[in-house]
Amino acid sequence: MRLLFRPALSLLVMTALAGCGGRYRAVSDTPVAIGRPYAVRGVTYVPAADPAYDMLGRASWYGGESGNRTARGEKFRPGWITAAHATLPLPSYVEVTSLDTGRVIVVRVNDRGPFARGRIIDLSKGAAQALGLRDAGHGAVRVRVVEPPERDRERLRHGKPAAPRPDADPRSLAFWRSQLAASGM
């Protein structure tokens, strides 16, 4: 019995270690994970499904973490159109509008963050570039949950942008900017 136990234990340990060796979860939309409440720097975040999510705030971008694992377990690829959000389910899809450039894109949320005061979303380098925010490093945005068609989801899961969306109209941009200014952000 002892002789049979050692090889089985060795196999179990090798399998466990192989799982730690940099394997990433495949990029997929299932299962959707909401997650438990968590705290960062004394602030508690409570993930929840929110199909009516529509917020104005500030966005920043990140890209130096290439190859790291996202909160979803996927490999972070800075050039892909992805983002981090503190509470939306993973993955989620959001429409992000730059209040500076008027550009509108759909982004796949697969990570947690940002954890800086006043920021509502962290964009990948690719998403920031598509919105025209990369050089500034941050910018004012509108973020709202959307349910894009499967072809757009498929493109985003493979690192390609979703179908282009029309730029925001000047009246809407002016309204959102005034709303954001009134909120003190």
N, C-alpha and C positions, 0 to 999 in steps of 0.2 A: 504494500500500500504506500509506503514511504517513497519508493522508487517512482511510482506513478504520480505522486503529489508534486515532486520537484519539477518535472517537465511541464506540468500543467500550470504551476505557479510561474515558471519562467516565461511561458507563452503569454500568460495574463499580463505580466509586467511589461514585456516587449510590446504587446498590443497597446497598452496604456501609454507607454512612452512614445510610440509611433504616432498616436493621436495628438501628442503635444508638440510634435516636430514641425510646426508651421503649416499644418493643414488648415484650409479655410472652408467655410460652408459655401456650397454652390450658390450662385446668384439666382434667387427664386423669390416668388411672391408668396410662397407658403412655407411654413405656417406664418401667419401674421402674429407678431408678439407685442403685447401691450407692456408687460413687465410690472414689477413691483415698485412702490415708492422708493426713492433713493435720495441721499443727501450729498451735496457737493458744496464745500466751503460754507457750511452752516445753513444752506438753503435746501429745503425739501422739495423735490419734484415728484409729481404724481402722474405717471403716464395714464392716458385714457383715450379712447376713441372719441373723436370730435368731428363728425362729418360737416358741421357748420363752421369749422375754424376759419376765420378771416381776420387777420391782424395786420396792423401797421407797426413798423419798428425798424430796427437797424439790422443789417446783415454784415457779416465779415466772411472771410474765406480762409481756408487752410489747404496746405498741399505738401508740406514737408514730411508728412507721416506716411509717405508712399510705402506700400507693402504691409503696413500695420493692419491689424484686424479691427473691423468696425464693431460697434455694439451688436450688430446683427450676426457677426462672425464671418463676414465676407472680407475679402482682401480690399483694402482701400486703394483706389486708383485715382490719383489727383486729376487726371484729364477727363474722367467720366463726369456726367451731369448728375451729381449726387449732393446730398446735404445731411447735416446733423440738426436734429430738433430735440429739445429737452423732454417733451411729453407725448408726441404723436406716436401711434403704433408704428412698429418697424416690420416691413416697409410701409410707407405711405407715399402718396403722390401729391405734390403741391404745385400750384402755379405761383411763380414768383415774378413780380413786376418791379423793375427798378424805377423808383420815383425820380431818379436823376436822368436816366436815358430813355425811359418809356418802354424799354424792351420787356417782353414777356416770354418766359420759358416754363416748361414743365420739368420738375426735378423729382428724382426718386430719393426719399429720405430713408437712409439705412444706418444711421449712427446717432449717438446722443451728444448733445451740446446745443448751443454754446452756453458757457457758464459765466459769461461776462454781463454785468448789469446793462440792461437796455437792449441787448441783442436777442433777436427772436429766432435767428437761423444762422448756421455756419454753412457756407457753400463750398463745394470743392473748387479747385482752381479752374476746372473746365466750366463749371456753372457760372463762376464769377466772371470769367472771360466772356461767356455768351451774353451775360447781362451788361457788360461794359463796366464792371466794378473792380476788376483785377488791379488796375494801376492805383486806384485810390485806396484799396485795401478794405474798404467798408462802404456802406451806403444805405440810404433810406429805401425800404421795400414794403410791398404789400405781399403777404403770404396767405394763400387760401387753399384748403384741401380740395382736390379734384379727383374725378374718376376717369382717367384718360382711356381711350379705346385700347384694345389689346395690342394693336400694332405699335402704338407709342410705348406701351409698357415693355413690349419685347425689345424695341430699339434701346430703351433706357437700360434694360437688364444686360444688354450687350455693349454698353459703353457709348452708344450713339445717341444723339439728341432726338427728342420727339419731333413730330412735324412742327414747322414754324407756326407761331401764333401771331396775330396782328399786334403791332405796338399799341400801347394804351393811348387813348385820345387825350389831347391837351386839357380838356375840361376836367376829366376824371383825375388826371395827375395833379392839377391845381387843387382840387378838392381834397385829395388824399394828403398832399403836402400840408395844407392848412390844418387838417385834422391831426396830423402828426405833430406839427408845431404847437397846437393847442394842448396836446398831451404832455408837452415839456420834453419830448425826446429829440 
